Amino acid sequence: MMNNHPSAGWSLRKGMMLSFGLSLFLVFLLTQIMIIFGVPLTPFKGLSTVLKEKAFADISQRADNGRRELESWVLGHKADAKAMATAPLLISALEDLRHRQEAPDTDKHTEIHRQLRAFVMMIKESHLPGYSKVELISPEKGNILFSTRPEEEGRNTAHCRYFQKALNPLAEDVVEKEIHADGKGISLIFARPVHCPDPQGRPVVHAVLALHYPMTNLQSLLHEHIGRSGEIVLLDEDLHLLSPLRYSLPDGSSPNPLDFVFSTKPAQLAVQGIETVVQARDYRGVDVLAATRHLQITTEMAWGLVVKIDTDEIFHPIRQTIITHALALIGALLAGGLLIMLIATRLTRPIFKMSQAAAAIMEGDLSVRTLPMGSREMRELSRSFNLMLARLENWNKDLSAAVENRTSQLADSEARFRTLVDNAPEGIFVQSQGRILFINPAMARFLLAGRPEDLIGTEIMPRVAPEYHDAVLTRIRFQCETGKSVPPMDQEYLRLDGSRLPVETTAVPIRFQGRDAHLVFVRDITDRRKMQSEKEKLKTQLVQSQKMESIGRLAGGVAHDFNNMLMAIIGNTELALDDADPASSISSKLQEVLVCAKRSADLTRQLLAFARKQTISPRLLDLNELVQSMIKMLQRLIGENIHLVWKPGVDIWMIKMDPSQVDQILVNLAVNARDAIAGVGSLIIATENAALDETYCLSHAECLPGEYVLLTVSDTGAGMDKETLSHLFEPFYTTKEVGQGTGLGLATIYGIVRQNNSFINVYSEPGQGTTFKIYIPRTVLKHVKEVRESKGKPSRGTETILLVEDEQSILSVSKTMLERFGYTVLDAATPTEAQILAEQHPAPIHLLITDVVMPHMNGKDLMEAVTVFRPDIKVLFMSGYAADIIAHHGVLEPGVPFIQKPFSMLALAERIREVLEKQL
């Protein structure tokens, strides 16, 4: 039977009383801590805070005192300059010196100089000992008249700001800084004009007084009453240190002033004019307490003042107080800890015994009992513990019920997991030994199965495309051998209907239903494959564009030499024809030579058009008007068996293009359509406005978003296959028989289109005809209609022409052409010869015809050189080079007369008359 009466013995109450006494002791210690550090979230401040605020207030007061002392110091030096500038003796001497200069008396003048120098030296030594030098400067030229450093007399100071400001009639006190020539020091210059009355009594500046004060002399003023580690630093608005730093770096080297400005927070605040008190690290890496102040010396000059003291010095009293109280606190804690340990030992012994009994119960020994011991309260606790053992059986029953409840919760969790898997958008299945053990609805949909259960137990390999069997089996073997997951792999699955599904699979080895299995995640990558296909298509378009550009550069490279040779052939042939009897056999043969040469010239122009280097004269065009003017000519070109349909757009936008290039495009497309139509067919030409967005341009490599005028040319001919389309714009590529085409027609169109920042699309299939769509950029400039005058036979001329050409054959034939038309020709093979002729020829020279690209000097530079001697001379440029080379020499600018080689006699004569008769 258990004894329910309270047992006698040591009472826990006594222990509580001892603990209470210890608590009072701890409260005392806490009070001491609050006295030092204050109470958070209350207005009560601790001793540490009060001392720190006093330190902040003290250094702020020192900064204010330093500012007042510096302001007083500046005012004092201004007063020095004023006192000396208004000294009667100085003014009288300067007046006398000026009068002597007007009526020179060498001896008297020298005596005044000597007296004035002695006066300046006396003032400097007796009243201005801190200044490095005193100067008197002439107001007319800025030369130093007198200086306490005689070697500087005569030096010009007109460029100095203090001299310029002192000459201002409103100037009184001028303060400027001067950086020493060695860059290691700064002086302040206090300048003031010295006024002397003129005969009318008006003040006139007879000299400028300048007092130079080195800032190193401020050292003693700045560091007075600043403490053992204190320092005052002055900076100006240009980030210059106005006073030397007090300390060296830890390695003994002198600090860089710019490092001080940019590496310390107080210096940055002072330069910005911010007045505050901050804790920071200075240039030595030492923690300091610093105050910043702003001094406005003049309207244009401001200083930053930094007063700083090491925190070790300024917070020393705070640390001493904290250390004292900390030592007292440590002693109290040690004493309290010893007392707690003694009490705990008394209180915890019975508890330890009870914990041993509890451990035995955990091992299943329910027969264990505790013996009452210790204080009365502990004995009561022991009896209660024994009563608790009797209830363990009932608790065991409750625990069984709890386990059953937990099992139910696990079942719910499994159901939730199953819901997540069944509703996952990605396919998931588990396979073991090649058979499907589990599959979710998404995977069943991927394979076009009616229900997931239809695939349970079926083999997985028949669902894998044959070409991926080896790779899949290798991945399965790897997982079985290593137990590791495999990286994602792109492959294809075969659906139940035989179609293919591109997928990305990832597999993880798991245990499923008591066996080794593989958990496979499947993602449909149909959209990704489609994007990759689009990417490859764009890449192919880019390669095609680069190939066409390379061919274009090759074509443009041969233009110059070929044009020069053709120029000589055409010119000499025309001259020979002019001399030959039209009825003779040699005349007909020369005509054949001329026709072949002109066809060669056309071939060169087509190459240049393809290369986008053809010389052009773009102007504003109404595309409808231009096409309308060519309809009759195009109808004659394609023949009566082909019906030409013209569909002009409404309110077509203006374009800027060479009209001859539009003619080339239409003629070439019409000829291609005629050759592609066997028998009767149609050629449809249409225009319309088109606005293209970024979506359209993504699938067309050369397209840029914007507004275009669309020229569409369609035919009902035989059409083209994909292989022909891939080579369509390559030069010399043709599907026609030998002798029926050069293969340059569409290449020329492509070059013209790209030269005008346009682009072209072609749509064609065998037997379905072909459609060319040319997108020409819209221009917003206003259109001015031009009236083309009919060209009759050119008239002859009697003017004098200076002809310059470095190719002797072209020079000779061109000279003969010009003389045939009645002109007086001065020929030159080099620019140097041309300059000599322009300078020495006694009669007027009306026109300069020059090649653009020549050795040593180009045509444009020659024009500028000739116009020095002949300012009224007119100029006509010629060249066989491609357009990009000519443009590089500045000739293809609007309004510059130019003729492209090779040219005929008639073309040259017409162009000369146009240039000569054009009004400037």
KOLZAMI-541474 format. One line per 5 residues: number of its first residue (from 1); their letters; for each residue x, y, z of C-alpha. Coordinates in steps of 0.001 Angstrom, whole numbers, plus 500000, padded with zeros to 6 digits. Example, Ala and Ser with C-alpha at 12.3 -4.5 7.8 and 13.67 -1.06 7.14 Angstrom:
<sites>
1	AS	512300:495500:507800; 513670:498940:507140
</sites>
This chain:
<sites>
1	MMNNH	500000:500000:500000; 501260:503442:499172; 501499:506047:501916; 499548:509112:500846; 500668:511225:503795
6	PSAGW	503306:513859:503296; 506739:512587:504358; 509142:514546:506498; 512501:515687:505130; 514249:518441:503301
11	SLRKG	511612:520669:501618; 511710:521895:498038; 510314:525124:499467; 513656:525873:501024; 515334:525317:497704
16	MMLSF	512893:527754:496091; 513796:530344:498702; 517463:529951:497853; 516642:530238:494169; 514678:533434:494839
21	GLSLF	517685:534906:496622; 519777:534033:493588; 517172:535694:491328; 517433:538911:493332; 521148:538806:492848
26	LVFLL	520715:538359:489083; 518239:541227:488981; 520940:543403:490532; 523326:542400:487811; 520728:543112:485125
31	TQIMI	520207:546545:486625; 523927:547249:486293; 523848:546221:482673; 520913:548530:481961; 522761:551372:483656
36	IFGVP	525639:550885:481232; 523771:550104:478011; 520292:551539:478636; 516867:549972:478204; 515767:549107:474636
41	LTPFK	512496:550576:473339; 512448:553185:476150; 513755:556777:476488; 516236:555594:479143; 519785:555849:477810
46	GLSTV	522693:553953:479272; 526008:555325:480358; 527602:554058:477120; 525092:555945:474957; 525456:559138:476949
51	LKEKA	529257:559042:476671; 529046:558304:472941; 526655:561218:472352; 529042:563442:474290; 531897:562289:472003
56	FADIS	529803:563110:468911; 528912:566540:470310; 532547:567209:471240; 533953:566485:467781; 531102:568440:466166
61	QRADN	532035:571422:468374; 535681:571041:467351; 534640:571071:463690; 532599:574250:464230; 535568:575886:465998
66	GRREL	537875:574834:463132; 535500:576356:460587; 535314:579645:462525; 539108:579791:462850; 539583:579153:459114
71	ESWVL	536963:581745:458158; 538681:584237:460471; 542038:583258:458980; 540787:583928:455417; 539303:587296:456435
76	GHKAD	542599:588258:458053; 544559:587573:454888; 542021:589473:452829; 542569:592361:455200; 546376:592059:454657
81	AKAMA	545864:592393:450907; 543507:595336:451363; 545838:597165:453790; 548817:596857:451482; 546857:597713:448298
86	TAPLL	545518:600908:449879; 548831:601975:451473; 549422:605664:450483; 553156:605111:450039; 552533:602275:447563
91	ISALE	549924:604257:445628; 552167:607337:445486; 555137:605313:444262; 553061:603648:441537; 551745:607065:440379
96	DLRHR	555241:608497:440280; 556483:605429:438400; 553730:605798:435775; 554528:609524:435289; 558230:608721:434850
101	QEAPD	557370:606165:432184; 555580:608910:430209; 558548:611296:430576; 561565:609005:430947; 564268:609979:433405
106	TDKHT	566512:606942:433751; 568115:607819:437087; 564865:608887:438730; 563049:605889:437293; 565686:603524:438732
111	EIHRQ	565473:605205:442131; 561666:604793:442234; 562068:601122:441309; 564568:600652:444122; 562332:602400:446688
116	LRAFV	559242:600467:445621; 561105:597128:445870; 562445:598093:449292; 558928:599021:450445; 557499:595685:449234
121	MMIKE	560352:593714:450904; 559913:595669:454144; 556151:595016:454232; 556713:591325:453496; 559313:590819:456251
126	SHLPG	557684:592948:458926; 553954:592433:458432; 553553:589447:456095; 556151:586877:457199; 553888:583878:456502
131	YSKVE	553577:584622:452778; 555902:582892:450321; 556041:585922:448015; 554461:589303:447295; 554023:590546:443735
136	LISPE	552996:593738:441923; 551727:593053:438385; 551321:595405:435429; 547608:595657:434522; 548327:596201:430812
141	KGNIL	550310:593082:429891; 550257:591012:433072; 554049:591135:433613; 555335:591082:437208; 556729:594542:438015
146	FSTRP	558062:593752:441492; 558365:590529:443473; 559959:589496:446736; 561543:586857:444525; 563467:589006:442004
151	EEEGR	564035:586074:439660; 560288:586036:438843; 560128:589715:437805; 559041:590040:434192; 557108:586702:434195
156	NTAHC	553758:587034:432470; 550644:586209:434545; 547974:587300:432081; 546682:583728:431896; 546233:583438:435680
161	RYFQK	542659:583588:436976; 543514:585784:439990; 545033:588435:437666; 542012:588357:435329; 539554:588623:438228
166	ALNPL	541506:591503:439870; 541103:593590:436692; 537324:593381:437017; 536106:596885:437968; 533786:595346:440565
171	AEDVV	536493:593140:442058; 537693:593816:445572; 539000:590714:447283; 540159:587915:444979; 541082:584543:446422
176	EKEIH	542412:581804:444132; 544442:578659:444588; 547639:577822:442741; 549110:574345:442406; 552912:574417:442585
181	ADGKG	554877:573522:439480; 556125:570272:441063; 552537:569274:441824; 553322:568674:445505; 551917:571799:447089
186	ISLIF	549180:574415:446911; 549232:578120:447710; 546364:580540:448220; 546666:583816:446337; 545019:586919:447851
191	ARPVH	544870:589480:445035; 543554:593028:444932; 543741:595872:442399; 545770:598955:443372; 543749:602023:442353
196	CPDPQ	545277:605434:441602; 543228:608466:440588; 543597:609818:437056; 543693:613605:436305; 539889:613670:436444
201	GRPVV	539932:611980:439840; 538584:608630:438630; 540166:605479:440067; 542437:603642:437629; 544107:600272:438196
206	HAVLA	547872:600917:438177; 548881:597463:439428; 547567:594177:440779; 548817:593100:444224; 549170:589329:444771
211	LHYPM	550027:587724:448144; 551016:584030:447927; 550396:582004:451077; 551560:578333:451154; 548933:576011:452618
216	TNLQS	551640:574046:454470; 551753:576941:456957; 548217:575978:458048; 549603:572853:459755; 549991:574474:463180
221	LLHEH	546581:576181:463000; 544747:573034:461929; 546205:570734:464566; 545910:572964:467648; 543734:571565:470443
226	IGRSG	542844:568477:468395; 544111:565793:470719; 546763:563093:470568; 545415:561324:467459; 543277:564119:465984
231	EIVLL	543700:565551:462480; 542051:568296:460447; 542055:568006:456664; 541066:570650:454108; 539891:569822:450553
236	DEDLH	538782:572114:447751; 536055:571669:445161; 538574:570122:442716; 539388:567280:445176; 542811:568751:446004
241	LLSPL	544183:568453:449542; 544885:571995:450787; 546917:570813:453775; 549385:567952:454207; 548192:564799:455974
246	RYSLP	549444:564368:459517; 550272:560681:459462; 552138:558222:457305; 550848:554823:456237; 551674:551739:458383
251	DGSSP	554584:550909:456030; 556071:554390:456536; 555150:555724:453075; 553247:558950:452469; 549595:558504:451492
256	NPLDF	548374:559489:448052; 546037:562520:448420; 543642:561141:445817; 543519:557818:447692; 542523:559796:450787
261	VFSTK	539718:561568:448928; 538268:558530:447168; 538835:555875:449835; 537419:557599:452924; 533770:558329:453498
266	PAQLA	534289:561590:455507; 536373:563063:452671; 533645:562230:450131; 530971:563828:452338; 533087:566963:452868
271	VQGIE	533671:567403:449112; 529902:567061:448529; 529227:569819:451104; 527429:567466:453552; 527864:568439:457218
276	TVVQA	527573:565472:459552; 529380:563234:462039; 530234:559662:460996; 532286:556684:462095; 534514:555322:459341
281	RDYRG	537997:554125:458417; 540566:556709:457375; 543418:556433:454887; 545523:554514:457469; 542832:551860:457870
286	VDVLA	542144:553113:461432; 538600:553540:462798; 537915:557243:463424; 535075:559526:464455; 534901:562355:461922
291	ATRHL	532905:565571:461533; 532546:567300:458140; 531891:570985:457484; 531424:573180:454384; 533304:576521:454013
296	QITTE	532236:578961:451292; 535410:581026:450773; 534127:582941:447727; 531193:582566:445371; 533377:580287:443217
301	MAWGL	535520:578627:445881; 534349:576217:448559; 536333:574014:450939; 535510:570794:452685; 536692:570451:456294
306	VVKID	537200:567041:457942; 537933:566894:461709; 538701:563340:462857; 539963:561605:465998; 540781:557921:466427
311	TDEIF	537932:556063:468084; 540498:554450:470396; 541108:557885:471948; 537631:559346:471908; 535853:556208:473179
316	HPIRQ	538514:555326:475765; 536330:556434:478769; 533447:554310:477468; 535624:551228:477235; 537009:551767:480701
321	TIITH	533497:551993:482136; 532359:548884:480278; 535425:546906:481393; 534862:547847:485043; 531233:546830:484997
326	ALALI	532024:543701:482971; 534510:542534:485598; 531917:543079:488316; 529358:541189:486250; 531712:538242:485677
331	GALLA	532371:537979:489427; 528668:538015:490169; 527967:535378:487527; 530648:533088:488909; 529240:533378:492433
336	GGLLI	525676:532856:491225; 526723:529882:489094; 528369:528166:492057; 525227:528624:494144; 522987:527272:491348
341	MLIAT	525233:524250:490937; 524918:523409:494647; 521126:523759:494568; 520831:521779:491308; 522835:518919:492765
346	RLTRP	520433:518689:495691; 517357:518897:493469; 518388:516617:490598; 519607:513513:492483; 516097:512086:493013
351	IFKMS	515157:513082:489463; 518144:511102:488148; 516959:507991:489957; 513513:508439:488482; 514959:508784:484972
356	QAAAA	516685:505407:485386; 513333:503839:486219; 511790:505467:483141; 514534:504003:480960; 513772:500515:482260
361	IMEGD	510083:501013:481436; 511037:501996:477881; 512778:498632:477547; 509470:496939:478427; 510105:496236:482130
366	LSVRT	506789:497307:483648; 507683:495770:487070; 510121:498507:487917; 509165:500885:490718; 510665:504035:492152
371	LPMGS	511605:504466:495817; 510438:507704:497438; 513468:509875:498372; 514585:513446:498601; 512249:516271:499496
376	REMRE	508635:515858:500380; 507589:516987:496950; 509875:514456:495238; 508399:511639:497298; 504931:512664:496229
381	LSRSF	506164:512657:492638; 507481:509081:493095; 504105:507845:494278; 502403:509521:491307; 504904:507877:488959
386	NLMLA	504038:504427:490284; 500328:505120:489808; 501088:506049:486179; 502488:502595:485467; 499102:501072:486169
391	RLENW	497618:503022:483319; 500150:501956:480682; 497954:499071:479549; 495103:501384:478724; 497473:503651:476885
396	NKDLS	498696:500680:474817; 495163:500142:473583; 494900:503782:472630; 498186:503502:470746; 496865:500594:468652
401	AAVEN	493899:502714:467652; 496254:505523:466679; 498285:503152:464452; 495149:502096:462646; 494238:505729:462090
406	RTSQL	497697:506448:460701; 497385:503547:458290; 494207:505095:456960; 495989:508413:456480; 498725:506694:454484
411	ADSEA	496099:505219:452203; 494691:508701:451625; 498177:509984:450836; 498656:507221:448267; 495361:508158:446653
416	RFRTL	496449:511783:446384; 499732:510697:444811; 497840:508550:442330; 495693:511558:441409; 498814:513643:440704
421	VDNAP	500308:510948:438473; 497045:510315:436613; 496607:514026:435870; 500240:514774:434973; 500612:516311:431468
426	EGIFV	503716:514190:430781; 503666:510483:430099; 504787:508245:432994; 505177:504473:433006; 507060:501784:434933
431	QSQGR	508636:498842:433101; 510513:495834:434353; 512179:493213:432160; 510719:494898:429079; 507043:494807:430212
436	ILFIN	504862:497704:431329; 503838:497434:435001; 502196:500846:435334; 501179:503594:432887; 499396:506902:433460
441	PAMAR	496571:508285:431267; 498840:510861:429550; 501148:508080:428294; 498142:506072:427124; 496954:509113:425141
446	FLLAG	500435:509507:423606; 500218:505923:422306; 496528:506321:421251; 495388:503590:423658; 491776:503596:424844
451	RPEDL	492579:502920:428531; 495855:502700:430483; 494876:499164:431591; 495029:498006:427949; 498817:498443:427981
456	IGTEI	499559:496881:431400; 501683:493752:430906; 502498:494492:427239; 506049:494724:425976; 507585:498197:425656
461	MPRVA	510079:497568:422828; 507410:497265:420068; 506405:500815:420993; 509980:502085:420326; 510932:503007:416749
466	PEYHD	513312:500333:415332; 516234:502708:414816; 516263:503496:418563; 516175:499880:419854; 519920:499582:420415
471	AVLTR	520175:502908:422239; 517201:502096:424517; 518528:498619:425381; 521956:500112:426163; 520359:502624:428568
476	IRFQC	518370:499825:430297; 521512:497710:430769; 523388:500709:432163; 520681:501329:434777; 520563:497664:435759
481	ETGKS	524360:497518:436213; 524958:500854:437937; 521628:501697:439565; 521949:505272:438266; 519562:507386:436260
486	VPPMD	520287:508234:432613; 520205:511691:430976; 517316:512762:428712; 517237:511223:425229; 515312:512231:422097
491	QEYLR	513702:509316:420279; 510444:508295:418592; 507625:506018:419805; 505289:504074:417539; 501636:504672:418302
496	LDGSR	499092:501890:418094; 497999:503196:414670; 501591:503028:413361; 502251:506789:413381; 505374:508189:415002
501	LPVET	505585:510487:418034; 508841:512393:418744; 509503:512309:422501; 512152:513070:425115; 512570:510286:427706
506	TAVPI	514221:510233:431121; 514521:507027:433200; 515204:506431:436918; 515820:502997:438519; 513321:502183:441334
511	RFQGR	511841:499300:443318; 508252:498635:442275; 506005:495839:443562; 509023:494143:445129; 511186:494019:442001
516	DAHLV	513786:496166:440181; 512075:498430:437683; 512540:501634:435707; 510425:504764:436134; 510251:506498:432743
521	FVRDI	509100:510087:432092; 508023:510894:428523; 507606:514413:427066; 506042:515163:423670; 508570:517241:421669
526	TDRRK	506579:517654:418464; 506573:521461:418862; 510287:521499:419632; 511045:519486:416460; 508952:521947:414488
531	MQSEK	510938:524889:415921; 514217:523148:415087; 513008:522630:411530; 512202:526350:411239; 515654:527165:412604
536	EKLKT	517336:524970:409980; 515251:526641:407288; 516394:530096:408404; 519993:528863:408516; 519709:527625:404920
541	QLVQS	518340:531021:403870; 521288:532751:405549; 523828:530517:403798; 522132:531215:400443; 522268:534963:401104
546	QKMES	525967:534793:402003; 526694:532768:398867; 524976:535330:396676; 526929:538127:398370; 530260:536349:397702
551	IGRLA	529421:535887:394026; 528476:539562:393894; 531837:540695:395234; 533599:538552:392617; 531467:540023:389818
556	GGVAH	532121:543629:390897; 535867:543028:391048; 536333:542557:387282; 534358:545664:386258; 537180:548235:386040
561	DFNNM	539640:546474:383738; 536870:545057:381555; 535206:548478:381165; 538522:550133:380254; 539193:547548:377541
566	LMAII	535648:547924:376201; 536066:551715:376247; 539114:551458:373966; 537362:548938:371675; 534098:550909:371349
571	GNTEL	535843:554264:370920; 538279:553144:368243; 535566:551182:366436; 533291:554245:366310; 536186:556387:365053
576	ALDDA	536984:553807:362390; 533334:553635:361320; 533274:557405:361084; 536239:557295:358690; 535138:554223:356668
581	DPASS	532856:554153:353655; 529416:552962:354846; 529093:550817:351723; 532413:549031:352172; 532795:545524:353606
586	ISSKL	535090:546770:356363; 532301:549085:357580; 529944:546147:358087; 532645:544226:359922; 533292:547215:362165
591	QEVLV	529555:547366:362862; 529711:543733:364003; 532655:544582:366295; 530712:547558:367716; 527610:545427:368355
596	CAKRS	529651:542755:370160; 531443:545393:372238; 528157:546972:373286; 526747:543559:374171; 529846:543010:376314
601	ADLTR	529225:546374:377979; 525625:545308:378680; 526999:542072:380157; 529260:544100:382463; 526331:546262:383588
606	QLLAF	524322:543117:384336; 527180:541758:386448; 527394:545049:388323; 523645:545095:388832; 523810:541596:390316
611	ARKQT	526725:542683:392532; 524720:545752:393681; 527607:547961:392512; 526002:549458:389414; 526124:553242:389260
616	ISPRL	522552:554463:389566; 520612:557732:389797; 517672:557041:392104; 514769:559494:392227; 511188:559604:393474
621	LDLNE	508875:557437:391377; 505210:556618:391092; 505488:552894:390275; 502052:552864:388599; 503061:555633:386173
626	LVQSM	506361:553917:385333; 504767:550505:384689; 501955:552108:382660; 504538:553772:380377; 506109:550354:379614
631	IKMLQ	502935:548304:378962; 502979:548710:375158; 506687:547918:374904; 506297:544824:377135; 503347:543580:375025
636	RLIGE	505470:543810:371867; 508307:542019:373687; 506243:538977:374807; 504198:538610:371606; 500487:538457:370809
641	NIHLV	500017:534867:372044; 500577:536008:375663; 497897:538192:377234; 499373:541005:379346; 497191:541993:382335
646	WKPGV	498010:545218:384216; 496427:545663:387694; 497577:548981:389199; 497050:549422:392933; 495067:552315:394434
651	DIWMI	496927:555204:396160; 500283:553502:395755; 503056:554922:397975; 506090:556636:396439; 509427:554841:396054
656	KMDPS	512978:556110:395427; 514751:554145:392694; 516524:554490:389356; 513751:554147:386728; 516132:552309:384391
661	QVDQI	516473:549597:387024; 512692:549162:387180; 512777:548860:383366; 515448:546135:383679; 513378:544196:386209
666	LVNLA	510203:544273:384112; 511975:543428:380846; 513897:540485:382336; 510801:539066:384040; 508756:539509:380846
671	VNARD	511398:537682:378775; 511530:534827:381307; 507728:534559:381256; 507717:534497:377431; 510283:531668:377369
676	AIAGV	508390:529715:380072; 504984:529851:378296; 504513:527317:375531; 501711:528532:373325; 498991:530762:374772
681	GSLII	499320:532148:378313; 499067:535174:380541; 501482:537624:382168; 499998:539548:385092; 501660:542666:386547
686	ATENA	500166:544164:389733; 501092:546738:392389; 499827:547292:395914; 500889:548690:399300; 502165:546191:401885
691	ALDET	502979:546569:405586; 505128:543691:406894; 505411:542843:410598; 508019:540894:412585; 506011:537656:412338
696	YCLSH	506252:537667:408538; 509962:538580:408599; 510846:535654:410892; 510310:533251:407971; 511980:535473:405311
701	AECLP	515691:535989:405899; 516162:539293:404011; 512946:540955:405183; 512824:543868:407635; 509548:545057:409223
706	GEYVL	508147:548187:407587; 506034:549616:404760; 506696:548530:401152; 505301:548885:397646; 504749:545357:396296
711	LTVSD	505409:544677:392593; 503970:541275:391596; 504762:539614:388252; 503001:536277:387583; 502944:533995:384564
716	TGAGM	501128:530805:383580; 504284:529102:382313; 505871:525741:383059; 506967:526600:386629; 510094:525384:388447
721	DKETL	511028:522618:390866; 512819:523100:394228; 516259:522337:392766; 515870:525078:390156; 514554:527538:392757
726	SHLFE	517637:526965:394968; 519949:528190:392136; 517555:530729:390612; 519542:533922:391284; 523036:532548:390666
731	PFYTT	524802:534254:387731; 525209:532165:384542; 522748:529554:385837; 520149:528832:383173; 517809:526010:382171
736	KEVGQ	517674:527246:378582; 519539:525658:375705; 523024:526810:374736; 522935:530175:372958; 519447:531106:374181
741	GTGLG	520424:532913:377390; 523351:534210:379432; 521968:533172:382833; 522267:536776:384083; 518655:537961:383824
746	LATIY	517408:536903:387281; 520858:537498:388814; 520586:541093:387559; 517126:541430:389114; 518438:540087:392429
751	GIVRQ	521337:542575:392425; 519022:545521:391623; 516602:544499:394389; 519329:544192:397045; 521034:547403:395891
756	NNSFI	517813:549279:396652; 517373:547686:400140; 514467:545639:398801; 513851:541900:398834; 512268:539351:396471
761	NVYSE	510214:536193:397017; 509555:533540:394367; 506646:531080:394387; 506609:528313:391773; 505733:524654:391226
766	PGQGT	506093:522522:388075; 503076:523085:385829; 501645:525844:388077; 503434:528913:386739; 505690:531332:388645
771	TFKIY	505064:534432:390758; 507761:537001:391625; 506983:539366:394499; 509355:542331:394846; 509037:544470:398003
776	IPRTV	510417:548014:397494; 510692:550291:400591; 508261:553157:400754; 509633:556743:400827; 507821:559627:402518
781	LKHVK	509307:562358:400288; 506985:564250:397953; 507029:563339:394247; 507827:565925:391616; 507034:564807:388099
786	EVRES	509870:565121:385618; 509443:565801:381956; 511999:563927:379809; 513055:565860:376759; 513630:563907:373616
791	KGKPS	517279:563601:372684; 518158:564741:369184; 521517:564776:367493; 524010:566533:369810; 525443:569810:368605
796	RGTET	529129:570376:368184; 531196:572655:370376; 534220:574919:370236; 535139:575053:373916; 538499:574012:375390
801	ILLVE	538514:570747:377375; 541209:569468:379761; 541145:565632:379456; 542865:563568:382203; 543146:559748:381900
806	DEQSI	545903:557442:383150; 545120:554716:380553; 546933:555816:377344; 544586:553943:374999; 541483:555573:376516
811	LSVSK	543192:558980:376598; 544014:558746:372902; 540589:557583:371720; 538729:560069:373966; 540856:562951:372659
816	TMLER	540113:561970:369066; 536365:561770:369824; 536342:565256:371331; 538318:566769:368460; 535836:565215:365988
821	FGYTV	533099:567252:367696; 535100:570480:367321; 536531:570850:370803; 540065:571991:371627; 541566:569218:373771
826	LDAAT	544417:569503:376318; 545300:565905:377231; 547179:564811:380382; 548159:561279:381421; 548697:562184:385108
831	PTEAQ	547127:564610:387588; 550452:566458:387830; 550465:567180:384084; 546852:568340:384357; 547687:570839:387111
836	ILAEQ	550576:572259:385070; 548336:572663:381987; 545584:574302:384067; 548064:576798:385494; 550057:577611:382330
841	HPAPI	547476:577463:379482; 546942:581092:378407; 543377:580722:377122; 540210:579776:379065; 539551:576113:379874
846	HLLIT	535810:575435:379940; 535588:571793:381074; 537690:569277:383018; 537024:565600:382113; 538900:563361:384515
851	DVVMP	539043:559725:385545; 537996:559139:389171; 540651:556650:390277; 544239:557455:389260; 547688:556944:390787
856	HMNGK	548847:559519:393363; 545662:561633:393199; 541985:560853:392595; 539653:562834:390378; 537936:564744:393158
861	DLMEA	541246:565987:394592; 542382:566977:391082; 539176:569012:390632; 539858:570890:393883; 543459:571570:392794
866	VTVFR	542463:572813:389312; 539709:575114:390610; 542422:577046:392469; 543646:578318:389062; 540343:577971:387190
871	PDIKV	537496:578702:389621; 534860:578796:386861; 535829:575503:385230; 533158:572791:384976; 533871:569109:385685
876	LFMSG	532731:565761:384243; 533934:562591:386018; 534315:559217:384284; 535236:555773:385566; 535059:552082:384798
881	YAADI	535121:551102:388465; 532106:549688:390296; 529797:552043:392189; 531176:551294:395655; 534742:552239:394621
886	IAHHG	533536:555463:392942; 531410:556410:395960; 534473:555963:398180; 536092:558859:396282; 533076:561131:396800
891	VLEPG	531889:561336:393169; 528465:559652:393332; 526993:562463:395390; 523759:564095:394175; 524341:566664:391413
896	VPFIQ	527934:565611:390500; 528268:565087:386679; 529429:561532:385909; 529609:559164:382919; 530210:555419:383260
901	KPFSM	532768:553664:381074; 532461:552336:378457; 530550:555093:376646; 529902:555862:372991; 530804:559009:371073
906	LALAE	527154:560064:371047; 526761:559525:374809; 529954:561477:375543; 528935:564383:373288; 525465:564628:374865
911	RIREV	526879:564511:378391; 529439:567235:377625; 526744:569565:376242; 524572:568913:379343; 527439:569876:381655
916	LEKQL	528588:572911:379651; 525101:574325:379148; 523921:573707:382731; 523445:576949:384672; 525405:577105:387956
</sites>
